[in-house]
Amino acid sequence: MAARDDFITVNGIRLHYCEHGQRTLPPLICLHGFMGTAHNWDTFASRVSDRFRVLAPTARGHGDSARPEDYDDMFAPVHDVAALMDALKLPSAIVMGHSMGATVAAGLAVFHPSKVSKLVIGDAGLDSDPEGAERLYRLMCEWQDEFGTAEEVAGFIRDHLEDLPEDEVRRLAPYWVSYDPDGKYRSKLDPALVRARVDQGLNVPPPGENPLWQFVPQVKCPTLIVRGVRTIFLPRACADRMVAEMPDARLVEMDSGHMLWMENLEGFYEAVRAFIGL
């Protein structure tokens, strides 16, 4: 079943979101990573939408969601998800996030704990692998706002998300850009957000020294951390520490790199199946 695209205004910003499954089913909130959109989750949502109402919002500054005046409030995306749940009258849900979206999901469990019944953290942690941090920073420095052809868009994704299968490259490319009347394809990622990331520089705190570690013990809900065995973004030592410091957490590793279900849909499904009740 195809995703249903919709929009909602919360916290003064218009957000795009995708919905899959019947509205009478239990809710599952899915949060995408940096540079992505709600449609990152389409393949996984189609696998579970017979048992869940899957809601996947597009973060502010990404895709078809609106662009704020600034990105100074690092917790704004967390409160956007909470407000979206309130607007849709969802008292609580299983919340699943990938990469940047996983940090938002964890923030929701800390600041709005009654809204998260179970939490899935997909390949994200507070300590960065230097190779992964360098790759992400290089991507920001090389970011293109404009492309001449659809093939150039696909080529950019292919070059910078090296583990992504070709069918996912082709599927995701149209959601990254808009086709403008002048014949150009333009990135839907806010250039101001890219500039803000570049201006931060390659800022990687030493292991264990990220100040956000103070919040990790406050994630009280049952939590599953999913790590790709070939990832360069979530060090195993970081994942182990997260499990040790959260009151109710466990780790599962799957056969993939960072992109998890977009590389290995069945592997991700098996990794989360029992935990979320499939």
N, C-alpha and C positions, 0 to 999 in steps of 0.2 A: 504494500500500500504506500502510495506517495506521501511525502510530508505535506502537511497543511501549513502554509506560511501565514503569519499574522503579525500584528504590531500592537504594542501597548505602551502607554506613557506612564512612567514611574519616576519618582525623584526628579521630575522636571526634564526627563530625557526620553525620547521615543526609541524603544527597543524592538528589534525584530526577533521573532522566535518561531520555531517549528514545532508542530505537534503531530504525534503519531499515536494511533490506537484510539479505542473508545474512551470517552470521558468518564465513564463509570468504573474504569479499571484503576488499580492503585497507581499513584503517581511516581514517576521516576524522572528526576531532574538531571540533565546531562550538560556539562559545561566544557566548552572547547578550549583549546590552547591558544597561545599568542599567534596572531596572523590568521587564525581560522575563523569559521563561522558556525552557526547552528548546524549547517549541512555536513560538517565533519562527522556528525553522529548518524547520518542517514542509514548507512549500511548496518550498524549495530541496532539502531532503532527498528529497522524492518525485521530483524531477527527476534525481537522481544515484544513487538507491539500487539501481539495477540494476548499478552498477559499483563502489560503495563500501558498506562497512558504516559508516553514519553514526551517531555517538554524540554526543548533545547533552545535556550536563549542565545542570541548573538551579543557579545559584550560590547559595551560602549566603545566607539571609535573603530569598530570592526564591521565588515560586511555592510548590511543594510541598516544597522543601528546608527543612531545619530552620534555626532561628534561633540563632546563637551568643550567648554571654553579652555579647560586645562586638565591636566592629569595629576594634580598635586595630591589628591586624596587617594592613597593607595587602597583604601578599604571601600571606596565607592562601588566597585563591581560587586562586592559582597552584599552591600545594602540594596543594590539594584535587584539581586536575586530574591532577597527577602521581601522586597516590595512587590515584585512580580508574583510571588507566591500568595501574598495577601490579596492582591488584585484578583487573582484567579481562585481565591478562597480555598487554598491548600494549606491546612494547618501544619502538616508535616509530610515528608517524602523521603524516599531513598535518594541520596544526592551523590552523583558520580562526576568526577572531574578529571581532565587530562592536562598535564603540564600546567600552564598558567591557570587553567580552569580548576585544577586540583587544589591550588592554593586558595582560590576563591571558595571552593567547596569546604575546605578545612576552616577558612575564616567564618563561613556560615555556621559551622558546628560550634565555633568558639563564641561568636557574638550573638547568634540566634539559635541556641541549642535545641529549643523546642521544635524547630522546623526540620531537623535532620534525624530521621529514625535510624538510618544506617549510612555510612560514608564509604565511598570507594575513591582512593587516591591513585590516579594513574600516572606512574613514572614521573613523579615530582617530589622534591625534597628541599630542605633548607641549606644543604651543603651541595655545592656544584662541582662536578667533574671539570677540571680546567679545560679539557678538550671540548666539552659540550658548551661551556661558557664562551670559549673563543669562537666556536662555530656560529653561535647565535649572534655574537657581536659582529662578526664578519658579515653575516647575512644582513644585519641592520645597516651596516656601512655600505653594502652593495645593493641596497633595496632600490627597486625600480618603481616609479609611480606611473610610468607610461610604457605601453607596448604597441608595436605596429601591427601585430597579427596574433591570432589565437594560438598559433604554434609557438610564438615567443613566450606567451604566458606559460604554456605547458613546459617549455624548455627551462624557464626560470625555476619553476617548482621542482622539476626533475633534477636540476643542478644543485639545489640547496636542500632538498629533502631526499637525500640519496637512497634511503631505505624504502621509500614509498613505491609500491608496485605501479606499473604503468596504467592499469585500469583505474586506480585511485587518483593518479595524476590527472587523467582525462576527466574523471568525474568531478574533481574539486575545482579545476581551473576556471570554469564559468562563474563560480561563486566568488572568486577572488577579485573580479574586475567588472566594470561597467563598460558598455560599448557606447561611446559618445558620438554625437552627430558629425564630428570632424573626422570620424573613421579611426580614432584611436581607442585602444583598450586602456582604461585607467584603474589603478589599484583602488580597492574599496577600503584598504587600511589607511587610517588617518595619517598623513605625512607628519603631523605634529607629534603623534605618538611615537613614530619612528625616530624623529629628531630627539625627542626626550630620552629615548633609550640610548641613542648614540652619545648624547651629551653626558649621560651618566658614566660613560666609559666602560672599560672592562673591569668592573668593580666586583671582585669575587672575595668575600670574607674568608679568612682561614676556616678550616673545618671546625664546627662547633661554636663559632663566634658570631653567627647571624643573630641579631637581637630578637628575631621572631621565634627562636627556639623557646622563649619563655611561654609562648602560647600553646606549645605542643601538649603538655600535660592537661590542658583544659579541654581537649577533644575527648569527651566522655562517651560518646556513642560507639557502638560496634563499628570497627573500621577495618577495611581491607586495603592493603597497599599492593598494587600490581606493578611489578617491575619487569621490563624487557631484559632478557639475559644479555643482549648485545647493545644495550643503551649506553650512551655517553653523557647522559644527563642526570641520572640518579645513582650515585655511588652506593654499593651494597652496604658499606659501613653506615651511611646516612639512613638507609632504609631500616637497618637493624636498630639504630638508636631510636628512630621514630616508634618502632614496635615496642621497645623497652620503656619509652617514656609516656606512651598513651595508655590509659587504663585498660582498654579492651581493643587491641589491635593485633593483626596477623599479616604476614607477608606471603605472597605467592609470586613466583617468577614464571614467565611464559616465554615461548620461543618467538622473539621479535626484537627489534630495536625500539626506539623511542615512540614510534607511532602506533604501537599496540594493535588494536582491532583493524586499523587501516592497513596493517601489514599481514595480520593473521586473525581474521574474524573468528574462526572456530576456536583458536587458541584462547582468545580473550573471553569468548562466551564460556568456555570451560573454566577459565580462571575465576569468573564472577558468579557462575551459575548457582552453586549451592548457597553462597553468601547472600545473594539478593532474592533467593527463593524461586529460581526458575525450575 
